[in-house]
């Protein structure tokens, strides 16, 4: 619900949160409160929250026309640096020679309850009655600039989505060099800053540090959200736990260069901002032109990490990802990569597909190597024509064979990249991202196509569309294996546009290709991939309901990747493959049960040479797939909870649940010598007045709620006959069903 109170105050609230701001003395918008829902507010309540006390006597005053008023100790809704507030601002502009210091004063507002899903650019959406959006128009008359701030609040969600739009109302050009999407302010800095950081093969690990005076930030300048950082951040109470403690979080519905930061001033006030990274950003605004930021999302919970996941998961599944994927079954895939890499032909692939089909798999994904003369990773990208040496009867013949055996056909593309030996490269050297100087970096033997150029996007779309249509492709794995270096666009040079527009225009081109594909092939399932998890963000999830989270398919490493990732993103996005043992990335020897028990949480797949498996292992896979198919909706779309402290890096317990069923996966990396036998952990979503079937044992809801689940008995040297788990890399699945 959105209210405009007493011609001065704006209150966004539902049963989960309140967000409150007002029109300040200088006509700008000032922040008042964000957090627990406040209910109905009186004028006296609002005046109390506003608090007119000021430190302006000892600071720079905003204007001699307003006595005792400074933005140094007032919290702006969209601050401008240098206007008596010396913290980093949400917007920076210049006219080519001079910095501008605008003052955006309130003009009017409107509220609507329509937020349609369109494919042109990723953003939140809602059906009528599920959200309200407040749009506030502010104007700087002296600089002739219009600023519109948008706020959306949703049904059954603590999420508040913000975006901003600037328009040049004047007759002279203006350059925009910084414009953030969302921000909020907290009145103290007694928080830990949580980020999801890592690198290739170890993405999105949870890392925390205390806030102190100054700026704490994460960012990407790679052209993608990256393996190394993620736009999601959270501020957690010092003693936050799984189910208690306040958390504020921020994310961005965007896949390009970003910055997410918290700045603490000299009085301990914390300002959190998220948006496009201003480094290298410069956008030309001619008279009448405007620029709109991507959407930023803010979350609040008082219920710890599980409360945070309830909020982030619900919002993403309900208001970002296309809802049809909550009902469409995610196919169990067999991927060709780790089985054959580049060394395959149609006969070998069909044999792998037949083995997969016999075990219950549903979609064959042909990975890299099917096009051009692609026998290594340094050739053929950009020429999306079928490799006739590997497919002498054409790729459509192979696809027909798959469809005839009842399997879907998935295909790998890396649409944003180009190899130097291709006809596309030779025909269009000006379509490459590369500055005009003699030295230019190359990665993996490939360059990046200039997706800021609409012609490039359309060319790649036409090539992809022909393959998709001819071969009746059901599933795409969209890869992206190289970050952008020496960002420079010959297209922008010809258009006389600043090179500072490149990164944003590039990612808009990526979204345009997604839009073209899904408009013309609306049933296509596109799995995101960027050398694994290099672009795991809400922008990609708008188009891709699941993402390959890491090139490290080792289940042990995936435990920590999942634990971090799921703070921000739902389980339904976390694509898992059971791969070869020992693992191809780290060489670790686990066991098939451990890998399958882990990979079954989320969309399940396999990526190994099934022909080399023993009959016993094939039967284990067949049994697991049969079980998974019965539980698939719960394992993909169930409510996810973490049951053991995230600080424990050896033992994990994950729960997915609906109203009547729970599945809990228990995992231990390394065995503990002579450990206690009777160790319990709490579970959630239990009705103490009902009875439950826990595997083969009937237990009361009361004992499950008050005592919890007993950890499976571990081998401790003298209990081999009764131990349920033995050795390293242990896993155990609890199936819990409410009795009728």
C-alpha positions in Angstrom: 0.0 0.0 0.0 1.2 3.5 -0.8 0.0 6.6 1.1 0.7 10.3 0.7 0.1 11.7 4.1 -0.4 15.4 5.2 0.9 16.7 1.8 4.4 15.9 2.9 5.0 12.2 3.6 5.1 9.1 1.5 4.6 5.7 3.2 5.1 2.4 1.3 4.0 -0.5 3.5 2.5 -4.0 3.7 2.5 -6.6 6.5 6.3 -7.1 6.1 7.9 -3.7 5.9 7.5 0.1 5.9 9.5 2.6 3.8 9.0 6.2 4.6 10.3 9.5 3.2 9.1 13.1 3.0 9.5 16.5 1.2 12.3 18.4 3.0 12.6 22.2 3.5 14.5 22.6 0.3 11.9 20.8 -1.8 14.0 17.6 -2.2 13.1 14.2 -0.8 14.5 13.1 2.5 14.6 9.5 3.9 13.0 8.8 7.2 12.7 5.1 7.9 13.1 1.6 6.4 12.4 -1.6 8.3 9.6 -3.3 10.4 6.1 -2.4 9.3 4.9 0.7 11.3 1.1 0.5 10.8 -1.0 3.6 10.6 0.9 6.8 11.3 -0.4 10.1 12.8 1.0 13.5 12.0 2.7 13.5 15.4 4.3 10.1 14.6 5.7 11.5 11.4 7.0 14.7 12.9 8.7 12.6 15.7 10.5 10.5 13.0 11.5 13.5 11.0 13.3 15.2 13.9 14.2 18.8 13.2 17.5 18.9 15.2 20.4 19.7 13.0 24.2 19.8 13.1 24.2 22.5 10.5 25.7 25.1 12.8 29.0 23.2 12.5 28.7 22.3 8.8 28.2 23.8 5.4 24.6 25.1 5.1 22.7 24.1 2.0 21.5 27.6 1.2 21.5 31.0 3.0 17.7 31.0 2.3 17.1 28.1 4.6 18.6 28.7 8.1 20.1 25.7 10.0 19.6 23.2 7.2 22.4 21.0 5.8 22.3 17.8 3.7 25.2 16.6 5.7 22.9 15.4 8.5 19.7 14.9 6.4 19.3 11.6 4.5 18.4 12.3 0.9 16.4 9.8 -1.2 18.6 10.6 -4.2 21.6 12.5 -2.9 23.9 14.8 -4.9 27.5 15.0 -3.8 28.9 18.4 -3.0 25.6 20.1 -2.1 26.5 20.2 1.6 26.6 16.4 1.5 30.1 15.2 0.9 29.4 11.5 0.7 29.2 9.7 -2.7 26.0 10.7 -4.5 23.4 8.8 -6.5 23.9 11.0 -9.5 26.6 13.0 -11.2 26.3 15.2 -14.3 28.3 17.7 -16.3 27.8 19.8 -19.4 31.2 18.9 -21.0 33.2 21.6 -19.2 31.5 22.0 -15.8 30.1 19.8 -13.1 26.5 20.3 -12.4 25.1 20.4 -8.8 21.3 19.9 -9.4 18.6 20.4 -6.8 15.7 18.1 -7.7 12.6 19.6 -6.1 9.2 17.8 -5.8 6.6 18.5 -8.5 4.0 15.8 -8.4 3.5 12.0 -8.2 1.3 9.2 -9.5 0.5 5.7 -8.4 -0.4 2.7 -10.6 -0.9 -1.0 -10.1 0.2 -2.2 -13.5 3.7 -3.7 -14.0 3.7 -5.8 -17.1 6.3 -8.3 -18.1 8.0 -7.3 -21.4 11.2 -8.7 -22.9 13.0 -5.5 -23.9 14.9 -5.1 -20.6 14.9 -7.2 -17.4 12.8 -5.8 -14.6 10.3 -6.9 -12.0 6.7 -7.5 -13.0 3.4 -8.3 -11.4 -0.2 -9.0 -12.2 -2.9 -6.4 -11.4 -3.4 -6.2 -7.7 0.0 -7.7 -6.8 2.0 -4.4 -6.7 1.8 -0.7 -6.5 4.3 1.7 -8.1 4.9 5.2 -6.9 6.5 7.6 -9.5 7.6 10.9 -8.2 8.5 13.7 -10.5 11.2 16.2 -9.4 12.6 19.1 -11.4 15.7 21.2 -11.3 14.5 24.3 -13.1 17.9 26.1 -13.3 19.6 23.2 -15.1 16.4 22.1 -16.8 16.5 18.5 -15.7 13.6 16.2 -14.8 14.2 13.3 -12.4 11.6 10.6 -11.9 12.0 8.2 -8.9 10.1 4.9 -9.1 9.2 2.8 -6.1 7.3 -0.5 -6.2 6.0 -2.5 -3.3 4.6 -6.1 -3.8 2.0 -8.3 -2.2 3.4 -10.8 0.3 7.0 -9.6 -0.1 9.3 -7.3 1.8 11.0 -6.3 -1.5 11.0 -2.7 -2.6 12.1 -2.1 -6.1 13.6 1.3 -7.1 14.7 2.9 -10.3 15.4 6.4 -11.6 15.0 8.2 -14.8 16.7 11.5 -15.8 15.5 13.7 -18.8 17.2 16.7 -20.3 14.5 19.4 -20.6 17.0 22.0 -21.8 18.5 23.0 -25.1 22.1 22.0 -24.4 23.7 18.6 -24.1 24.3 17.1 -20.7 26.6 14.1 -19.8 25.5 11.6 -17.1 28.5 10.0 -15.4 26.8 8.3 -12.4 23.3 7.2 -11.7 22.5 4.7 -9.1 19.4 2.5 -9.0 18.5 2.1 -5.3 19.7 3.3 -1.9 18.6 3.2 1.7 20.0 4.6 4.9 20.4 3.1 8.4 21.0 5.3 11.4 23.9 3.2 12.7 26.8 1.1 11.5 26.5 -1.8 13.9 26.3 -4.3 11.0 28.4 -6.8 9.2 28.8 -6.4 5.4 28.0 -9.7 3.7 29.1 -10.3 0.1 29.1 -13.3 -2.2 32.6 -13.5 -3.7 35.1 -15.9 -5.1 36.6 -16.8 -8.5 36.2 -19.3 -11.3 35.4 -22.7 -9.8 34.6 -21.2 -6.4 31.9 -18.6 -7.0 29.7 -16.8 -4.5 31.2 -17.9 -1.2 29.9 -16.1 1.9 32.3 -13.5 3.2 31.6 -11.0 6.0 33.4 -8.0 7.4 32.4 -5.3 9.9 31.3 -1.9 8.7 33.5 1.0 9.8 33.7 4.6 8.8 34.4 4.9 5.1 33.2 2.9 2.1 32.9 -0.9 1.9 32.0 -2.0 -1.5 32.0 -4.8 -4.2 32.0 -4.1 -7.9 32.6 -5.5 -11.3 34.4 -3.8 -14.3 34.5 -6.9 -16.4 31.4 -6.3 -18.5 29.5 -9.0 -16.5 28.5 -9.4 -12.9 31.5 -11.9 -12.7 32.7 -14.9 -10.8 34.6 -12.7 -8.5 31.8 -10.5 -7.0 28.0 -10.5 -7.2 25.7 -7.4 -7.0 23.9 -8.9 -4.0 25.0 -7.6 -0.6 23.5 -7.7 2.8 23.9 -6.0 6.2 23.5 -8.4 9.0 23.1 -7.9 12.7 26.2 -9.0 14.7 24.6 -12.0 16.2 22.4 -13.0 13.3 21.4 -16.7 13.1 19.5 -19.0 10.8 16.1 -17.9 12.0 16.6 -14.7 14.1 18.2 -11.4 13.5 17.7 -8.4 11.3 19.1 -8.3 7.8 18.9 -5.6 5.1 19.9 -6.7 1.6 20.3 -5.1 -1.8 20.5 -6.6 -5.3 20.3 -5.4 -8.9 18.3 -6.6 -11.9 21.2 -6.2 -14.2 24.1 -8.2 -15.7 26.7 -5.6 -16.5 29.3 -3.5 -14.6 27.9 -2.8 -11.1 28.7 -1.3 -7.8 27.2 -2.2 -4.4 28.4 -0.3 -1.4 27.8 0.8 2.1 29.2 4.2 3.2 29.5 5.1 6.9 29.8 8.8 7.7 31.5 10.4 10.7 28.3 10.0 12.8 27.9 6.3 12.1 25.1 6.7 9.6 25.2 4.0 6.9 24.1 4.7 3.3 23.7 1.6 1.0 23.7 2.1 -2.8 23.5 -0.2 -5.8 23.6 0.5 -9.5 25.7 0.7 -12.6 29.4 1.1 -11.9 30.2 4.8 -12.6 33.8 4.0 -13.4 34.1 4.5 -17.2 30.4 5.3 -17.6 29.5 8.5 -19.6 26.1 8.9 -21.2 25.2 11.6 -23.6 21.8 13.3 -23.1 20.8 15.5 -26.0 17.9 17.9 -25.6 14.7 15.8 -24.9 16.6 12.6 -24.3 16.4 10.5 -21.1 18.2 7.7 -19.4 16.6 5.1 -17.0 18.6 2.9 -14.6 18.1 -0.8 -14.1 16.0 -1.7 -11.1 17.5 -2.2 -7.7 15.8 -4.4 -5.1 15.9 -3.9 -1.3 14.9 -6.6 1.2 14.3 -6.6 4.9 13.8 -9.5 7.4 13.9 -10.0 11.2 14.2 -13.8 10.8 17.8 -14.3 10.0 19.3 -16.1 7.0 16.3 -18.3 6.4 14.0 -15.3 6.6 16.2 -13.5 4.0 16.0 -16.6 1.7 12.3 -16.6 2.0 12.2 -13.0 0.8 14.8 -13.3 -2.0 13.5 -16.6 -3.3 9.8 -15.6 -3.3 10.5 -12.3 -5.0 12.7 -13.8 -7.7 10.3 -16.7 -8.5 7.2 -14.6 -8.4 8.3 -11.2 -9.8 11.4 -11.8 -11.9 11.5 -15.3 -13.5 8.8 -16.1 -16.0 6.2 -17.8 -13.9 5.5 -20.6 -16.4 8.8 -22.2 -15.2 7.2 -22.8 -11.8 4.9 -25.2 -13.5 6.9 -26.6 -16.5 9.0 -29.5 -15.5 12.7 -28.9 -15.8 14.1 -31.7 -17.9 16.7 -34.1 -16.6 19.6 -33.5 -19.0 22.6 -35.5 -20.1 25.3 -33.1 -21.3 28.0 -34.3 -23.7 30.9 -32.1 -22.5 32.7 -34.1 -19.9 32.0 -37.3 -21.7 33.6 -36.3 -25.0 34.8 -32.7 -25.0 35.4 -32.0 -28.7 36.0 -35.7 -29.7 32.6 -36.9 -30.9 30.5 -37.7 -33.9 26.8 -38.5 -34.4 27.2 -42.2 -33.7 29.0 -41.6 -30.4 26.4 -39.0 -29.3 23.5 -41.2 -30.2 24.9 -44.0 -28.1 25.3 -41.7 -25.1 21.7 -40.4 -25.7 20.4 -44.0 -25.8 22.1 -44.8 -22.5 20.7 -41.6 -20.9 17.2 -42.4 -22.2 17.4 -45.9 -20.7 18.3 -44.5 -17.3 15.4 -42.0 -17.4 17.1 -38.8 -18.7 14.9 -36.5 -20.8 17.0 -34.0 -22.7 20.3 -34.4 -24.6 22.4 -31.3 -24.5 25.0 -31.2 -27.2 27.7 -28.9 -25.8 30.6 -27.1 -27.5 32.1 -28.5 -30.7 29.2 -29.1 -33.1 29.8 -26.1 -35.5 32.5 -24.8 -37.9 35.6 -26.9 -37.6 35.6 -26.7 -33.8 37.9 -29.3 -32.5 39.7 -27.0 -30.1 38.5 -23.9 -28.1 40.3 -21.3 -30.3 38.3 -21.6 -33.5 34.9 -21.1 -35.3 33.0 -18.9 -32.9 30.7 -16.6 -34.8 30.2 -18.9 -37.8 27.2 -20.9 -36.5 27.2 -23.5 -39.3 27.0 -27.3 -38.7 30.3 -29.3 -38.7 29.6 -31.7 -41.5 32.6 -33.8 -40.6 30.9 -34.7 -37.3 27.3 -34.6 -38.7 27.5 -35.7 -42.3 23.7 -36.0 -42.5 23.2 -32.6 -40.8 22.4 -31.6 -37.3 18.7 -31.8 -38.0 19.1 -35.5 -38.6 20.7 -35.9 -35.2 17.9 -33.9 -33.6 15.3 -36.0 -35.3 16.8 -39.2 -33.9 16.7 -37.7 -30.4 13.1 -36.6 -30.8 12.2 -40.0 -32.1 13.6 -41.7 -29.0 11.5 -39.3 -26.9 14.3 -36.9 -25.8 14.4 -33.2 -26.0 17.3 -31.6 -27.9 19.6 -29.0 -26.2 22.3 -27.1 -28.0 25.3 -25.0 -26.8 26.0 -21.5 -28.1 28.5 -18.8 -27.2 26.7 -16.0 -29.1 28.7 -13.1 -27.9 32.1 -14.3 -29.0 34.1 -14.6 -32.2 37.2 -16.4 -33.3 39.8 -14.8 -35.6 39.7 -17.5 -38.2 36.0 -17.1 -39.1 34.3 -15.6 -42.1 32.4 -13.3 -39.8 35.6 -11.9 -38.4 37.1 -11.4 -41.8 34.0 -9.8 -43.3 33.3 -7.5 -40.4 36.5 -6.5 -38.5 34.7 -3.5 -37.3 32.2 -5.7 -35.4 34.9 -6.6 -32.8 35.3 -5.0 -29.4 38.8 -3.7 -29.8 40.5 -0.3 -29.5 42.2 1.2 -32.6 45.8 0.7 -31.2 48.3 -1.9 -32.1 48.2 -4.1 -29.0 44.9 -5.8 -27.9 44.4 -8.6 -25.4 42.9 -11.9 -26.5 41.4 -14.5 -24.2 40.8 -18.2 -24.9 41.8 -17.4 -28.5 38.7 -15.3 -29.0 37.4 -11.8 -29.1 34.1 -10.3 -28.0 31.5 -9.2 -30.6 30.3 -5.6 -30.3 26.7 -6.1 -29.1 26.3 -2.4 -28.7 25.8 -2.5 -32.5 22.3 -3.7 -33.4 23.5 -5.1 -36.7 25.8 -7.5 -34.8 23.0 -8.7 -32.6 20.6 -9.2 -35.5 23.3 -11.2 -37.5 23.9 -13.6 -34.6 20.1 -13.9 -34.0 19.5 -14.9 -37.7 22.2 -17.5 -37.5 20.9 -19.0 -34.2 17.3 -18.8 -35.3 18.0 -20.9 -38.4 19.6 -23.6 -36.4 16.9 -23.5 -33.7 14.1 -23.8 -36.3 15.7 -26.4 -38.6 16.7 -28.6 -35.7 13.7 -28.0 -33.4 15.9 -27.1 -30.5 14.1 -27.3 -27.2 16.9 -26.1 -24.8 19.9 -23.7 -25.2 23.0 -23.6 -23.0 24.1 -19.9 -23.4 27.8 -19.7 -22.6 30.1 -16.6 -22.2 33.8 -17.5 -21.6 35.6 -14.2 -21.9 35.4 -10.8 -20.1 35.7 -7.6 -22.0 39.1 -5.9 -22.2 40.0 -2.6 -23.8 36.4 -1.7 -24.2 36.0 0.2 -27.4 33.2 0.2 -30.0 33.8 1.2 -33.6 30.0 1.5 -33.9 29.8 4.1 -31.2 32.7 6.0 -32.8 30.8 6.2 -36.1 27.6 7.3 -34.2 29.6 10.0 -32.5 28.6 8.6 -29.1 30.9 8.5 -26.0 32.8 5.2 -25.5 31.5 5.5 -21.9 28.2 4.3 -23.2 29.7 1.0 -24.4 29.3 -1.4 -21.4 25.6 -0.5 -20.8 24.8 -0.6 -24.5 26.6 -4.0 -24.8 24.5 -5.6 -22.1 21.4 -4.1 -23.6 22.4 -5.9 -26.8 22.7 -9.2 -24.9 19.2 -8.6 -23.6 18.0 -7.8 -27.1 19.2 -11.2 -28.3 17.4 -12.9 -25.5 14.3 -10.9 -26.4 14.4 -11.9 -30.0 14.9 -15.6 -29.2 12.1 -15.8 -26.6 9.7 -13.7 -28.7 10.0 -16.1 -31.7 10.6 -19.3 -29.7 8.6 -18.7 -26.5 8.9 -22.3 -25.3 12.7 -22.4 -25.5 14.4 -23.1 -22.1 17.6 -21.1 -22.0 20.1 -22.1 -19.3 22.5 -19.3 -18.5 26.2 -20.0 -18.3 29.3 -17.8 -18.2 32.3 -20.1 -17.7 30.0 -21.5 -15.1 28.7 -18.8 -12.7 30.2 -15.6 -14.2 26.8 -14.0 -14.8 24.6 -15.3 -12.0 22.3 -12.4 -11.5 18.7 -11.3 -11.6 19.1 -9.8 -15.1 19.9 -13.1 -16.6 17.3 -14.9 -14.5 14.6 -12.7 -16.2 15.3 -14.7 -19.4 17.0 -17.9 -18.1 15.1 -19.6 -15.3 18.2 -21.7 -14.4 21.9 -21.1 -14.5 25.0 -23.3 -14.5 26.4 -22.1 -11.2 30.0 -23.1 -11.6 32.3 -25.1 -13.9 33.3 -26.9 -10.8 30.8 -29.8 -10.7 32.4 -31.4 -7.6 29.6 -31.8 -5.1 31.9 -30.9 -2.2 32.8 -27.5 -3.6 29.2 -27.0 -4.7 28.0 -27.2 -1.1 29.6 -23.9 -0.3 28.7 -22.4 -3.7 25.0 -23.4 -3.1 25.0 -22.1 0.5 26.2 -18.7 -0.7 24.1 -18.5 -3.9 20.9 -19.4 -2.1 21.0 -16.4 0.2 20.2 -14.3 -2.9 18.7 -16.6 -5.5 16.2 -19.5 -5.4 17.0 -23.2 -5.6 15.1 -23.5 -8.9 17.9 -21.5 -10.6 20.7 -23.8 -9.4 21.4 -26.3 -12.2 23.3 -29.3 -10.9 25.1 -32.1 -12.8 26.4 -35.4 -11.5 29.8 -35.7 -13.1 32.7 -38.1 -13.4 34.6 -39.4 -10.4 37.4 -38.4 -9.7 36.1 -34.9 -10.5 37.6 -33.3 -13.6 38.1 -29.9 -12.0 39.7 -30.7 -8.7 40.5 -34.4 -9.0 38.6 -35.3 -5.8 37.3 -38.8 -5.3 33.9 -38.7 -3.7 31.2 -41.3 -4.5 28.1 -41.5 -6.7 25.6 -41.4 -3.8 27.1 -38.2 -2.4 27.0 -36.6 -5.9 23.4 -37.6 -6.6 22.1 -36.8 -3.2 23.5 -33.3 -3.6 22.6 -32.7 -7.3 19.0 -33.7 -6.7 18.3 -30.4 -4.9 17.4 -28.1 -7.9 17.3 -28.9 -11.6 19.1 -32.3 -12.1 21.5 -33.3 -14.8 24.3 -35.7 -15.7 27.6 -35.0 -17.4 29.8 -38.1 -17.7 30.3 -41.0 -20.1 27.5 -43.3 -19.2 29.0 -46.1 -21.4 31.8 -46.5 -19.0 29.7 -47.1 -15.9 29.2 -50.4 -14.2 25.8 -52.1 -14.2 25.6 -51.3 -10.5 26.2 -47.6 -11.0 23.7 -47.5 -13.9 21.1 -49.0 -11.6 21.8 -46.4 -8.9 21.3 -43.6 -11.4 18.1 -45.2 -12.7 16.8 -45.5 -9.1 17.8 -41.9 -8.3 16.1 -40.5 -11.4 12.9 -42.5 -10.7 12.8 -41.1 -7.2 13.7 -37.5 -8.4 10.8 -37.5 -10.9 8.4 -38.3 -8.2 9.7 -35.5 -6.0 10.8 -33.0 -8.8 8.3 -30.2 -8.1 9.3 -30.2 -4.4 13.0 -30.4 -5.1 13.0 -27.6 -7.6 10.2 -25.2 -6.3 9.9 -26.1 -2.7 10.6 -23.7 0.1 14.3 -23.9 0.9 15.8 -23.6 4.4 19.3 -24.0 5.8 19.3 -26.1 8.9 22.9 -25.9 10.2 25.0 -22.8 10.9 26.6 -21.3 7.8 29.8 -21.0 9.8 30.2 -24.8 9.9 32.1 -25.6 6.8 32.1 -29.4 7.2 28.5 -30.3 7.9 25.4 -29.1 6.0 21.7 -29.8 6.1 19.3 -28.3 3.5 15.5 -28.6 3.6 12.9 -28.2 0.9 9.3 -28.2 2.0 5.6 -27.6 1.1 2.6 -27.9 3.3 2.8 -31.6 3.8 6.2 -32.9 2.7 9.8 -32.2 3.4 13.0 -33.5 2.0 16.2 -32.9 3.9 19.7 -33.5 2.6 22.4 -34.0 5.2 26.0 -33.8 4.1 29.4 -34.1 5.8 32.6 -33.5 4.0 35.1 -35.2 6.3 34.4 -37.9 8.9 34.8 -37.0 12.6 36.6 -39.6 14.8 34.7 -40.9 17.8 32.0 -38.4 17.5 28.8 -38.3 19.6 26.0 -40.6 18.4 23.0 -38.6 19.5 23.4 -35.2 17.8 20.2 -33.4 16.7 19.4 -30.4 14.5 16.3 -28.3 14.3 13.9 -28.5 11.3 11.4 -26.0 10.2 7.8 -26.0 8.8 6.6 -28.7 11.3 3.1 -28.7 12.7 3.4 -29.9 16.3 -0.2 -31.2 16.3 0.3 -33.6 13.4 2.2 -36.9 13.0 4.9 -37.5 10.4 6.4 -40.4 8.6 10.2 -39.9 8.7 11.7 -42.4 6.2 10.3 -45.6 7.8 9.6 -44.2 11.3 6.4 -42.5 12.6 7.1 -39.5 14.8 5.0 -36.8 16.4 5.2 -33.2 15.2 5.8 -32.3 18.8 9.1 -34.3 19.1 10.3 -33.1 15.6 9.6 -29.5 16.5 11.0 -29.5 20.1 13.9 -32.0 19.6 14.5 -32.0 15.9 16.1 -34.7 13.6 18.9 -37.0 14.8 21.9 -36.9 12.6 22.5 -40.2 10.9 24.8 -42.5 12.9 28.4 -42.1 11.8 31.0 -44.9 11.9 33.2 -44.3 15.0 35.5 -47.2 14.9 33.3 -49.6 17.0 29.8 -49.4 15.4 30.3 -50.6 11.9 27.2 -52.8 12.0 24.9 -50.0 13.0 26.5 -47.0 11.3 24.4 -45.3 8.6 27.4 -43.2 7.3 31.0 -44.2 6.9 34.1 -42.5 5.6 34.4 -39.1 4.1 31.8 -37.4 1.8 28.8 -38.6 3.6 25.2 -37.9 2.6 21.8 -38.9 3.9 18.3 -38.1 2.7 15.4 -37.7 5.0 11.9 -38.0 3.5 9.2 -36.5 5.8 5.5 -36.7 5.1 2.6 -35.4 7.2 0.2 -38.2 8.1 -3.4 -37.7 7.0 
